[in-house]
């Protein structure tokens, strides 16, 4: 462009002069101007593309924090007390929900009407039904490994397994919570004027028990360390009962962040409070439901992703909700009257089905 401008200026100067020799010399520029009639080739730049690499184990790239501690100094000596957050240090990898949950295996218990299931290990599950016997089954073979009869001869109302692998069950009729050690039954808790329903073992080794009063007017959650009562959760900040009253099924579990989750048949809701007993949210179902029937929660469990899963006996499905109570998905998988739920350490879901007496092992996370 600068060359063309120079040529134009030269021509204008030549035409403005009265000097014939300059005009003739300007005419000689015509052939040069003709060369500018052919414009240079137009270039289209192609921008580079970014190809992301796969990031593996960020801790190796950025480093990691050691566990925090408190240090006190008194009388010339020091003492350090480790402080660990429930989700720190051992945060599980993020897992996504499968597009379609799939049944891995089915165990036919062939006894009673099936209520509850609890995993002892990756190979064995405890079950309880509408009789006085709790049975231990092989997951892969479906064979019966062990049977335990309740101390009172009554049907167990709920079962759980402690971190040390001991079976715990509640007996509503005689108001007790019992533990099975080496096939011997020990009474851990005996209630007065209250009847226990659901029970779960916490990450700290305590027991959470949800119970109702003998007059069916009150319901509360109590945390026990052994037989010692540590905490009671019953009312919200306004003095209103957190849970329904009346003779209804209620089951309980603890989330990774120590939230306490209760499936309350009477309230037709999942009621979640934090570790201090302060209300977080209530989940009352999602529409449309698979059978278009009212939400009727039964068994409840949580997984490594802090999902809450609850059985809906009316709609023959399991609801998956996130840690803040938002509905994520239904698990149907041909379930029939699902009741008890349990997730193992690999996030496999075990569902006890009431009428057909079968336990389904379901994979629902990638």
FILOVO-404419 format. One record per residue (C-alpha): residue in three letters; x, y, z. Coordinates in Angstrom, 3 decimals. Layout:
BEGIN
@rest->ALA | east->X | north->Y | up->Z
...
# end
This chain:
BEGIN
@rest->UNK | east->0.000 | north->0.000 | up->0.000
@rest->UNK | east->2.863 | north->2.404 | up->0.750
@rest->UNK | east->4.368 | north->1.705 | up->-2.699
@rest->UNK | east->1.053 | north->2.469 | up->-4.413
@rest->UNK | east->0.714 | north->5.736 | up->-2.489
@rest->UNK | east->4.227 | north->6.744 | up->-3.569
@rest->UNK | east->3.374 | north->6.070 | up->-7.221
@rest->UNK | east->0.144 | north->8.113 | up->-6.958
@rest->UNK | east->2.023 | north->11.040 | up->-5.415
@rest->UNK | east->4.605 | north->10.905 | up->-8.216
@rest->UNK | east->1.875 | north->10.991 | up->-10.872
@rest->UNK | east->0.107 | north->13.913 | up->-9.201
@rest->UNK | east->3.365 | north->15.863 | up->-9.042
@rest->UNK | east->4.076 | north->15.121 | up->-12.701
@rest->UNK | east->0.630 | north->16.217 | up->-13.892
@rest->UNK | east->0.794 | north->19.432 | up->-11.897
@rest->UNK | east->4.057 | north->20.565 | up->-13.496
@rest->UNK | east->4.566 | north->22.572 | up->-16.720
@rest->UNK | east->7.817 | north->20.759 | up->-17.304
@rest->UNK | east->7.286 | north->18.418 | up->-20.249
@rest->UNK | east->10.247 | north->16.237 | up->-19.350
@rest->UNK | east->8.789 | north->15.424 | up->-15.915
@rest->UNK | east->5.417 | north->14.645 | up->-17.492
@rest->UNK | east->7.022 | north->12.233 | up->-19.934
@rest->UNK | east->8.955 | north->10.563 | up->-17.130
@rest->UNK | east->5.674 | north->10.194 | up->-15.206
@rest->UNK | east->4.083 | north->8.391 | up->-18.119
@rest->UNK | east->6.710 | north->5.747 | up->-17.782
@rest->UNK | east->5.164 | north->4.822 | up->-14.426
@rest->UNK | east->2.074 | north->3.366 | up->-16.133
@rest->UNK | east->3.678 | north->-0.026 | up->-16.538
@rest->UNK | east->4.557 | north->-0.078 | up->-12.830
@rest->UNK | east->0.979 | north->0.767 | up->-11.848
@rest->UNK | east->-0.307 | north->-2.138 | up->-13.936
@rest->UNK | east->1.586 | north->-4.518 | up->-11.682
@rest->UNK | east->-0.660 | north->-3.423 | up->-8.803
@rest->UNK | east->-3.801 | north->-4.559 | up->-10.589
@rest->UNK | east->-3.065 | north->-8.136 | up->-9.489
@rest->UNK | east->-3.682 | north->-8.126 | up->-5.756
@rest->UNK | east->-1.679 | north->-10.527 | up->-3.565
@rest->UNK | east->-3.229 | north->-13.821 | up->-2.537
@rest->UNK | east->-5.710 | north->-13.536 | up->0.349
@rest->UNK | east->-4.532 | north->-15.430 | up->3.431
@rest->UNK | east->-6.923 | north->-17.097 | up->5.908
@rest->UNK | east->-5.200 | north->-17.739 | up->9.235
@rest->UNK | east->-6.038 | north->-21.031 | up->10.946
@rest->UNK | east->-5.958 | north->-20.656 | up->14.726
@rest->UNK | east->-4.361 | north->-23.419 | up->16.778
@rest->UNK | east->-6.600 | north->-25.759 | up->18.813
@rest->UNK | east->-6.018 | north->-26.609 | up->22.471
@rest->UNK | east->-5.941 | north->-30.344 | up->23.158
@rest->UNK | east->-6.432 | north->-30.941 | up->26.901
@rest->UNK | east->-4.422 | north->-33.639 | up->28.580
@rest->UNK | east->-5.712 | north->-36.002 | up->31.256
@rest->UNK | east->-4.972 | north->-34.778 | up->34.768
@rest->UNK | east->-4.182 | north->-37.580 | up->37.156
@rest->UNK | east->-3.690 | north->-37.270 | up->40.879
@rest->UNK | east->-3.586 | north->-33.522 | up->41.372
@rest->UNK | east->-1.905 | north->-34.025 | up->44.708
@rest->UNK | east->1.275 | north->-35.103 | up->42.893
@rest->UNK | east->1.287 | north->-31.823 | up->40.959
@rest->UNK | east->0.246 | north->-29.419 | up->43.702
@rest->UNK | east->1.214 | north->-31.282 | up->46.858
@rest->UNK | east->-1.062 | north->-32.050 | up->49.794
@rest->UNK | east->-1.842 | north->-30.707 | up->53.257
@rest->UNK | east->-1.028 | north->-32.727 | up->56.315
@rest->UNK | east->-3.793 | north->-33.244 | up->58.880
@rest->UNK | east->-4.290 | north->-30.267 | up->61.154
@rest->UNK | east->-3.614 | north->-30.397 | up->64.868
@rest->UNK | east->-3.978 | north->-28.328 | up->67.994
@rest->UNK | east->-0.958 | north->-27.727 | up->70.164
@rest->UNK | east->-1.101 | north->-26.693 | up->73.803
@rest->UNK | east->1.761 | north->-25.878 | up->76.115
@rest->UNK | east->1.430 | north->-26.140 | up->79.861
@rest->UNK | east->3.910 | north->-26.600 | up->82.686
@rest->UNK | east->6.815 | north->-27.107 | up->80.353
@rest->UNK | east->5.417 | north->-29.957 | up->78.266
@rest->UNK | east->3.454 | north->-29.950 | up->75.028
@rest->UNK | east->0.565 | north->-32.095 | up->73.859
@rest->UNK | east->-0.751 | north->-32.446 | up->70.311
@rest->UNK | east->-4.278 | north->-33.568 | up->69.573
@rest->UNK | east->-5.092 | north->-34.569 | up->65.988
@rest->UNK | east->-8.157 | north->-32.885 | up->64.516
@rest->UNK | east->-9.748 | north->-34.531 | up->61.525
@rest->UNK | east->-12.708 | north->-33.391 | up->59.521
@rest->UNK | east->-15.123 | north->-36.245 | up->58.675
@rest->UNK | east->-14.570 | north->-35.673 | up->54.962
@rest->UNK | east->-10.906 | north->-34.618 | up->55.024
@rest->UNK | east->-7.961 | north->-36.786 | up->54.140
@rest->UNK | east->-9.997 | north->-39.641 | up->52.716
@rest->UNK | east->-12.321 | north->-37.912 | up->50.265
@rest->UNK | east->-13.537 | north->-40.541 | up->47.805
@rest->UNK | east->-13.193 | north->-40.124 | up->44.047
@rest->UNK | east->-16.107 | north->-38.424 | up->42.332
@rest->UNK | east->-18.519 | north->-40.927 | up->40.777
@rest->UNK | east->-21.266 | north->-40.120 | up->38.305
@rest->UNK | east->-24.690 | north->-41.751 | up->38.190
@rest->UNK | east->-25.131 | north->-44.424 | up->35.549
@rest->UNK | east->-27.589 | north->-43.584 | up->32.777
@rest->UNK | east->-29.375 | north->-46.841 | up->33.568
@rest->UNK | east->-28.861 | north->-48.619 | up->36.921
@rest->UNK | east->-28.320 | north->-52.346 | up->36.482
@rest->UNK | east->-29.000 | north->-55.410 | up->38.620
@rest->UNK | east->-25.775 | north->-57.274 | up->39.397
@rest->UNK | east->-27.201 | north->-60.257 | up->41.256
@rest->UNK | east->-30.294 | north->-61.437 | up->43.143
@rest->UNK | east->-30.301 | north->-63.403 | up->46.412
@rest->UNK | east->-33.443 | north->-65.380 | up->47.200
@rest->UNK | east->-33.763 | north->-65.559 | up->51.005
@rest->UNK | east->-36.877 | north->-67.791 | up->50.811
@rest->UNK | east->-38.137 | north->-66.874 | up->54.283
@rest->UNK | east->-40.745 | north->-64.586 | up->55.800
@rest->UNK | east->-41.692 | north->-61.236 | up->54.368
@rest->UNK | east->-38.361 | north->-59.501 | up->53.965
@rest->UNK | east->-37.771 | north->-56.237 | up->55.822
@rest->UNK | east->-34.127 | north->-55.337 | up->56.251
@rest->UNK | east->-30.674 | north->-55.953 | up->54.805
@rest->UNK | east->-27.202 | north->-55.005 | up->56.102
@rest->UNK | east->-23.813 | north->-55.832 | up->54.588
@rest->UNK | east->-21.306 | north->-57.612 | up->56.776
@rest->UNK | east->-18.657 | north->-57.614 | up->54.023
@rest->UNK | east->-18.258 | north->-57.738 | up->50.244
@rest->UNK | east->-19.277 | north->-61.407 | up->50.411
@rest->UNK | east->-22.053 | north->-61.588 | up->53.043
@rest->UNK | east->-25.293 | north->-59.819 | up->54.001
@rest->UNK | east->-27.511 | north->-59.989 | up->57.072
@rest->UNK | east->-31.285 | north->-60.011 | up->56.536
@rest->UNK | east->-34.354 | north->-59.862 | up->58.763
@rest->UNK | east->-37.978 | north->-60.718 | up->58.027
@rest->UNK | east->-41.361 | north->-61.155 | up->59.719
@rest->UNK | east->-40.064 | north->-63.803 | up->62.097
@rest->UNK | east->-37.615 | north->-64.003 | up->64.973
@rest->UNK | east->-34.554 | north->-65.083 | up->62.961
@rest->UNK | east->-31.836 | north->-62.984 | up->61.357
@rest->UNK | east->-29.969 | north->-64.767 | up->58.570
@rest->UNK | east->-26.530 | north->-64.313 | up->57.031
@rest->UNK | east->-26.289 | north->-65.067 | up->53.279
@rest->UNK | east->-23.493 | north->-65.361 | up->50.757
@rest->UNK | east->-23.891 | north->-62.633 | up->48.143
@rest->UNK | east->-22.403 | north->-64.577 | up->45.248
@rest->UNK | east->-23.743 | north->-68.073 | up->45.974
@rest->UNK | east->-26.940 | north->-67.104 | up->47.790
@rest->UNK | east->-26.267 | north->-69.827 | up->50.374
@rest->UNK | east->-27.216 | north->-69.501 | up->54.053
@rest->UNK | east->-24.181 | north->-69.153 | up->56.336
@rest->UNK | east->-25.669 | north->-68.419 | up->59.753
@rest->UNK | east->-28.933 | north->-67.865 | up->61.649
@rest->UNK | east->-29.432 | north->-65.897 | up->64.868
@rest->UNK | east->-32.709 | north->-66.005 | up->66.837
@rest->UNK | east->-33.664 | north->-62.904 | up->68.816
@rest->UNK | east->-33.309 | north->-63.109 | up->72.577
@rest->UNK | east->-37.007 | north->-62.420 | up->73.224
@rest->UNK | east->-38.323 | north->-64.477 | up->70.357
@rest->UNK | east->-39.846 | north->-61.348 | up->68.818
@rest->UNK | east->-39.320 | north->-60.064 | up->65.284
@rest->UNK | east->-36.405 | north->-57.584 | up->65.021
@rest->UNK | east->-37.632 | north->-54.153 | up->63.952
@rest->UNK | east->-34.340 | north->-53.016 | up->62.422
@rest->UNK | east->-30.800 | north->-54.300 | up->61.975
@rest->UNK | east->-27.419 | north->-52.712 | up->61.366
@rest->UNK | east->-23.754 | north->-53.725 | up->61.360
@rest->UNK | east->-21.107 | north->-51.879 | up->63.383
@rest->UNK | east->-17.661 | north->-50.880 | up->62.095
@rest->UNK | east->-16.222 | north->-53.892 | up->63.942
@rest->UNK | east->-18.645 | north->-56.240 | up->62.150
@rest->UNK | east->-21.120 | north->-56.927 | up->64.974
@rest->UNK | east->-24.833 | north->-57.294 | up->64.241
@rest->UNK | east->-27.175 | north->-54.912 | up->66.134
@rest->UNK | east->-30.969 | north->-55.160 | up->66.225
@rest->UNK | east->-33.896 | north->-53.379 | up->67.878
@rest->UNK | east->-36.767 | north->-55.117 | up->69.670
@rest->UNK | east->-39.775 | north->-52.807 | up->69.831
@rest->UNK | east->-41.880 | north->-55.105 | up->72.019
@rest->UNK | east->-39.414 | north->-55.365 | up->74.918
@rest->UNK | east->-37.887 | north->-51.875 | up->74.310
@rest->UNK | east->-34.301 | north->-53.042 | up->73.814
@rest->UNK | east->-31.338 | north->-52.530 | up->71.506
@rest->UNK | east->-29.137 | north->-55.615 | up->71.315
@rest->UNK | east->-25.737 | north->-56.545 | up->69.886
@rest->UNK | east->-24.594 | north->-59.980 | up->68.709
@rest->UNK | east->-20.978 | north->-60.852 | up->69.581
@rest->UNK | east->-19.607 | north->-64.303 | up->68.821
@rest->UNK | east->-23.177 | north->-65.550 | up->68.302
@rest->UNK | east->-24.137 | north->-64.375 | up->71.811
@rest->UNK | east->-26.736 | north->-61.641 | up->72.274
@rest->UNK | east->-26.003 | north->-58.791 | up->74.676
@rest->UNK | east->-28.568 | north->-56.195 | up->75.696
@rest->UNK | east->-27.012 | north->-52.755 | up->75.150
@rest->UNK | east->-29.953 | north->-50.423 | up->75.813
@rest->UNK | east->-33.265 | north->-50.935 | up->77.619
@rest->UNK | east->-35.721 | north->-48.064 | up->77.314
@rest->UNK | east->-38.417 | north->-46.908 | up->79.728
@rest->UNK | east->-41.659 | north->-45.509 | up->78.269
@rest->UNK | east->-40.112 | north->-45.464 | up->74.771
@rest->UNK | east->-39.968 | north->-48.072 | up->72.003
@rest->UNK | east->-37.057 | north->-48.285 | up->69.522
@rest->UNK | east->-37.579 | north->-48.439 | up->65.752
@rest->UNK | east->-34.633 | north->-47.722 | up->63.466
@rest->UNK | east->-30.971 | north->-48.023 | up->64.441
@rest->UNK | east->-27.677 | north->-47.275 | up->62.721
@rest->UNK | east->-24.018 | north->-47.400 | up->63.671
@rest->UNK | east->-22.186 | north->-44.086 | up->63.213
@rest->UNK | east->-18.703 | north->-43.402 | up->61.849
@rest->UNK | east->-17.524 | north->-42.799 | up->65.425
@rest->UNK | east->-18.891 | north->-46.137 | up->66.658
@rest->UNK | east->-21.946 | north->-44.718 | up->68.451
@rest->UNK | east->-25.521 | north->-45.884 | up->67.881
@rest->UNK | east->-28.319 | north->-43.650 | up->66.593
@rest->UNK | east->-31.782 | north->-44.871 | up->67.597
@rest->UNK | east->-35.105 | north->-43.395 | up->66.530
@rest->UNK | east->-37.877 | north->-44.168 | up->68.994
@rest->UNK | east->-41.474 | north->-43.325 | up->69.858
@rest->UNK | east->-43.194 | north->-42.903 | up->73.212
@rest->UNK | east->-45.520 | north->-45.570 | up->74.557
@rest->UNK | east->-48.492 | north->-43.249 | up->74.078
@rest->UNK | east->-47.525 | north->-42.691 | up->70.395
@rest->UNK | east->-47.450 | north->-38.919 | up->70.993
@rest->UNK | east->-43.706 | north->-38.256 | up->70.642
@rest->UNK | east->-40.794 | north->-39.319 | up->68.446
@rest->UNK | east->-37.111 | north->-38.573 | up->68.942
@rest->UNK | east->-33.587 | north->-39.573 | up->67.905
@rest->UNK | east->-31.076 | north->-40.472 | up->70.610
@rest->UNK | east->-27.329 | north->-40.984 | up->70.190
@rest->UNK | east->-25.748 | north->-43.583 | up->72.472
@rest->UNK | east->-22.149 | north->-44.342 | up->73.318
@rest->UNK | east->-22.533 | north->-47.877 | up->74.566
@rest->UNK | east->-25.527 | north->-47.587 | up->76.894
@rest->UNK | east->-24.835 | north->-43.922 | up->77.755
@rest->UNK | east->-27.125 | north->-41.323 | up->76.221
@rest->UNK | east->-25.065 | north->-38.576 | up->74.532
@rest->UNK | east->-27.590 | north->-36.511 | up->72.598
@rest->UNK | east->-31.326 | north->-36.188 | up->72.000
@rest->UNK | east->-32.865 | north->-34.688 | up->68.853
@rest->UNK | east->-36.596 | north->-34.028 | up->68.945
@rest->UNK | east->-37.594 | north->-30.398 | up->68.278
@rest->UNK | east->-36.684 | north->-27.585 | up->65.909
@rest->UNK | east->-35.761 | north->-24.033 | up->66.990
@rest->UNK | east->-39.442 | north->-23.139 | up->67.397
@rest->UNK | east->-40.185 | north->-26.106 | up->69.633
@rest->UNK | east->-42.019 | north->-28.012 | up->66.925
@rest->UNK | east->-41.486 | north->-31.759 | up->66.655
@rest->UNK | east->-39.125 | north->-32.731 | up->63.843
@rest->UNK | east->-40.772 | north->-36.121 | up->63.347
@rest->UNK | east->-44.328 | north->-37.421 | up->63.055
@rest->UNK | east->-46.123 | north->-39.025 | up->65.973
@rest->UNK | east->-48.001 | north->-42.306 | up->65.810
@rest->UNK | east->-47.191 | north->-45.931 | up->65.180
@rest->UNK | east->-45.291 | north->-45.623 | up->61.882
@rest->UNK | east->-42.155 | north->-47.107 | up->60.360
@rest->UNK | east->-39.062 | north->-44.947 | up->60.827
@rest->UNK | east->-35.495 | north->-45.757 | up->59.845
@rest->UNK | east->-32.263 | north->-43.838 | up->60.273
@rest->UNK | east->-28.776 | north->-43.422 | up->58.779
@rest->UNK | east->-25.778 | north->-41.085 | up->59.013
@rest->UNK | east->-24.271 | north->-39.213 | up->56.067
@rest->UNK | east->-20.543 | north->-38.681 | up->55.460
@rest->UNK | east->-20.733 | north->-35.115 | up->56.792
@rest->UNK | east->-22.472 | north->-36.480 | up->59.937
@rest->UNK | east->-25.951 | north->-35.282 | up->58.943
@rest->UNK | east->-28.632 | north->-37.507 | up->60.469
@rest->UNK | east->-31.246 | north->-38.739 | up->57.965
@rest->UNK | east->-34.588 | north->-40.263 | up->58.983
@rest->UNK | east->-37.197 | north->-41.810 | up->56.702
@rest->UNK | east->-40.508 | north->-41.035 | up->58.387
@rest->UNK | east->-43.519 | north->-42.936 | up->57.063
@rest->UNK | east->-45.943 | north->-40.831 | up->59.135
@rest->UNK | east->-44.604 | north->-37.550 | up->57.762
@rest->UNK | east->-44.234 | north->-39.021 | up->54.247
@rest->UNK | east->-40.807 | north->-37.416 | up->54.241
@rest->UNK | east->-37.078 | north->-37.825 | up->54.661
@rest->UNK | east->-36.066 | north->-35.516 | up->57.524
@rest->UNK | east->-32.416 | north->-34.401 | up->57.642
@rest->UNK | east->-30.702 | north->-32.547 | up->60.495
@rest->UNK | east->-27.052 | north->-31.707 | up->61.013
@rest->UNK | east->-24.810 | north->-33.203 | up->63.683
@rest->UNK | east->-26.042 | north->-30.653 | up->66.213
@rest->UNK | east->-29.668 | north->-31.564 | up->65.512
@rest->UNK | east->-30.517 | north->-28.400 | up->63.561
@rest->UNK | east->-32.956 | north->-28.937 | up->60.651
@rest->UNK | east->-31.407 | north->-28.941 | up->57.181
@rest->UNK | east->-34.246 | north->-30.011 | up->54.885
@rest->UNK | east->-37.255 | north->-32.273 | up->54.368
@rest->UNK | east->-37.673 | north->-34.277 | up->51.172
@rest->UNK | east->-41.294 | north->-35.169 | up->50.402
@rest->UNK | east->-40.952 | north->-37.009 | up->47.097
@rest->UNK | east->-40.870 | north->-36.136 | up->43.419
@rest->UNK | east->-43.438 | north->-36.139 | up->40.635
@rest->UNK | east->-44.163 | north->-37.830 | up->38.402
@rest->UNK | east->-43.538 | north->-40.996 | up->40.402
@rest->UNK | east->-43.198 | north->-44.373 | up->38.631
@rest->UNK | east->-46.622 | north->-45.546 | up->39.872
@rest->UNK | east->-48.132 | north->-42.063 | up->40.408
@rest->UNK | east->-48.796 | north->-42.889 | up->44.065
@rest->UNK | east->-47.998 | north->-40.875 | up->47.227
@rest->UNK | east->-44.422 | north->-41.040 | up->48.499
@rest->UNK | east->-44.136 | north->-43.694 | up->51.237
@rest->UNK | east->-40.531 | north->-43.945 | up->52.491
@rest->UNK | east->-39.097 | north->-47.028 | up->54.147
@rest->UNK | east->-35.420 | north->-48.029 | up->54.295
@rest->UNK | east->-32.749 | north->-45.353 | up->53.975
@rest->UNK | east->-29.003 | north->-45.338 | up->53.282
@rest->UNK | east->-26.244 | north->-43.050 | up->51.984
@rest->UNK | east->-23.167 | north->-43.508 | up->49.796
@rest->UNK | east->-19.629 | north->-42.142 | up->49.366
@rest->UNK | east->-20.958 | north->-39.263 | up->47.245
@rest->UNK | east->-23.246 | north->-38.083 | up->50.090
@rest->UNK | east->-26.324 | north->-39.129 | up->48.124
@rest->UNK | east->-29.329 | north->-40.150 | up->50.203
@rest->UNK | east->-31.268 | north->-43.174 | up->48.948
@rest->UNK | east->-34.683 | north->-44.128 | up->50.274
@rest->UNK | east->-37.056 | north->-46.940 | up->49.356
@rest->UNK | east->-40.545 | north->-45.932 | up->48.195
@rest->UNK | east->-42.770 | north->-48.946 | up->48.804
@rest->UNK | east->-45.830 | north->-47.404 | up->47.093
@rest->UNK | east->-44.016 | north->-46.633 | up->43.837
@rest->UNK | east->-41.786 | north->-49.747 | up->43.772
@rest->UNK | east->-38.608 | north->-47.713 | up->43.421
@rest->UNK | east->-35.687 | north->-46.067 | up->45.200
@rest->UNK | east->-35.275 | north->-42.272 | up->45.249
@rest->UNK | east->-31.770 | north->-40.807 | up->44.939
@rest->UNK | east->-31.417 | north->-37.258 | up->46.283
@rest->UNK | east->-28.290 | north->-35.155 | up->46.685
@rest->UNK | east->-26.787 | north->-33.943 | up->49.949
@rest->UNK | east->-29.036 | north->-30.868 | up->49.921
@rest->UNK | east->-32.301 | north->-32.703 | up->49.268
@rest->UNK | east->-32.607 | north->-32.224 | up->45.488
@rest->UNK | east->-34.097 | north->-35.147 | up->43.564
@rest->UNK | east->-31.645 | north->-36.790 | up->41.157
@rest->UNK | east->-33.114 | north->-40.051 | up->39.884
@rest->UNK | east->-35.319 | north->-43.080 | up->40.453
@rest->UNK | east->-33.965 | north->-46.625 | up->40.577
@rest->UNK | east->-36.606 | north->-49.024 | up->39.327
@rest->UNK | east->-34.791 | north->-52.175 | up->38.065
@rest->UNK | east->-37.949 | north->-54.296 | up->38.326
@rest->UNK | east->-38.214 | north->-53.737 | up->42.093
@rest->UNK | east->-41.269 | north->-55.025 | up->43.913
@rest->UNK | east->-42.203 | north->-53.410 | up->47.246
@rest->UNK | east->-38.638 | north->-52.372 | up->48.174
@rest->UNK | east->-38.146 | north->-52.003 | up->51.925
@rest->UNK | east->-34.654 | north->-52.270 | up->53.417
@rest->UNK | east->-31.626 | north->-50.556 | up->51.833
@rest->UNK | east->-27.858 | north->-50.735 | up->52.317
@rest->UNK | east->-24.846 | north->-49.497 | up->50.338
@rest->UNK | east->-21.536 | north->-51.332 | up->50.633
@rest->UNK | east->-18.086 | north->-49.732 | up->50.602
@rest->UNK | east->-18.008 | north->-49.921 | up->46.781
@rest->UNK | east->-21.329 | north->-48.078 | up->46.488
@rest->UNK | east->-23.317 | north->-51.104 | up->45.400
@rest->UNK | east->-26.944 | north->-50.830 | up->46.529
@rest->UNK | east->-28.679 | north->-53.765 | up->48.237
@rest->UNK | east->-32.491 | north->-53.704 | up->48.255
@rest->UNK | east->-34.634 | north->-56.019 | up->50.383
@rest->UNK | east->-37.996 | north->-56.652 | up->48.692
@rest->UNK | east->-40.900 | north->-57.258 | up->51.041
@rest->UNK | east->-43.131 | north->-59.766 | up->49.268
@rest->UNK | east->-40.880 | north->-61.768 | up->46.938
@rest->UNK | east->-38.233 | north->-62.136 | up->49.706
@rest->UNK | east->-35.347 | north->-61.359 | up->47.356
@rest->UNK | east->-32.398 | north->-59.018 | up->47.835
@rest->UNK | east->-31.172 | north->-57.245 | up->44.719
@rest->UNK | east->-27.619 | north->-55.955 | up->44.347
@rest->UNK | east->-27.737 | north->-52.926 | up->42.042
@rest->UNK | east->-24.966 | north->-50.887 | up->40.449
@rest->UNK | east->-26.002 | north->-47.250 | up->39.981
@rest->UNK | east->-22.695 | north->-45.315 | up->39.996
@rest->UNK | east->-19.965 | north->-45.370 | up->37.334
# end
